[in-house]
């Protein structure tokens, strides 16, 4: 009431000054005791929906008629971003939301889908697409109305490019290509009021907590639930490792780096790993055991070959399938000698694109192993002029070998093996892995 009264008085005063008819202007004035009109997510609220924005850089957290754009900052009216919602519901409330990132489907690529009761909205560039809102079944046949949550799940993380729709304890897995639905029951999960995919991980939000789950099986690994205020927003007196600072780039040391068959780049250091090709989602480190749970003590070298990832630690080789999350192949780990015909510890390993030979770096030597041969044995040894390499990566621009907080770029393996003088070293930067320059 106080806010309305003050607004009307201000409108009246301006009208008298200008000698014009009264025209009420809705200025937001607040009050000296703070803003009580906007919800505060640090008080521990339950979100209605969560999705990335169209750029994939920042999340939208929805609560009734408001949303937060990003992990920091105050709430704003949701109609500032999705103005047509107010024409269909006075609060701008949504039941579920997800962003479609699918370059093969340009009609929906990087569109945001919002769901309300039995209808859905499709937005692109903050504009409601022509023909929307429409019934959910028109675009997603077999998906129920009055949803609780939704999240996209691309192939490689799910078996096919999919969207997971949540209603109660049922999950409707919608195949984007075939437009078919499979229903699963995950009674072990809390009732998700919103779901969120961030850096290849999936989160079910319930109350002010969240639970991380496997999008294929619904399996929950680790200790959950956890308070969202410690992880997904900046709140006073909250935060995991609140005083943690990113390391200086000059102090960084890589243990391994690899690119899988889908072009995803993984960087390993200590007990953690990071996806560095998807920096549109931010650079975030996670425990290696989150992706490869059997590898509990870090890695010495990693390389990828034919939809499998090889992780080497001490004299053991772990091989994981990469179809939908990483699954350790039965019978592994095996010894380096049994799997690759290699003795001793490994400093680094890499394959070049479309090749079948892995280059194993050990001290002053490069040892080549043909991965198509049975049994696998060393078929060539080359002297390495730059010894004790930490990690290596071969790509279209050449071969990068990392040593401490720097790396060296060579045009080819032959140049690496025959160079008497090392090229000028380049520094690892914040843009590469989120450290402090």
Secondary structure, 3 states (H helix, E strand, C coil): CHHHHHHHHHHHHHHHHCCCCCCCCCCCCCCCCCCCCCCCHHHCCCCCEEEECCCCCCEEEEECCEEEECCCCCCEEHHHCCCCHHHHCCCCCCCEEEEECCCCCCCCCCEEEEEECCEEEEEECCEECCCCCEEHHHHCCCCCCCCCEEEEECECCECCCEEEEEECCEEEEEECCCCCEEEEECCCCCCCCEEEEECCEEEEEECCEEEEECCCCCCCCCCCCEEHHHCCCCCCCCCCCCCCCCCEHHHCCCCEEEECCCCCEEEEECCEEEECCCHHHCCCEEEHHHHCCCCCCCCCEEEEECCEEEEEECCEEEEEECCCCCEECCCCCEEHHHHHCCCCCCCEEECCCCCCEEEEEECCEEEEEECCCCCCCEEEEEECCCCCCCEEEEECCEEEEEECCEEEEECCHHHHHHCCCCCCCEECCHHHHCCEC
